[in-house]
Amino acid sequence: MFFIILFRLVVWYTWGHVILLAKIGSGDRSERIRTYNYPQGRVTDHRVGITQHSIENIMQGEGLDHFIDALISKQEEEALASLKVVG
């Protein structure tokens, strides 16, 4: 009985660790989400490929609508693509 409980704990811990690592990612540069380039005054969101050259406004919360709208559109497109029936 003890070994069964121990086995279940080990499996639970291992799978939990695997899932956590999958959520975190590797931290590789190819996984970047957004780049803030202060010297050039630009912000790039790599998920949707949008660059804005007004970093001061973005940091104050202004001009975020452009990024948000693009991200919402991308999410809607992905949701519709997943619903398409192959046939």
Secondary structure by P-SEA (a helix, b strand, c coil): caaaaaaaaaaaaaaaaaaaaaaaccccccccccccccccccccccccccccccaaaaaacccaaaaaaaaaaaaaaaaaaaacccc
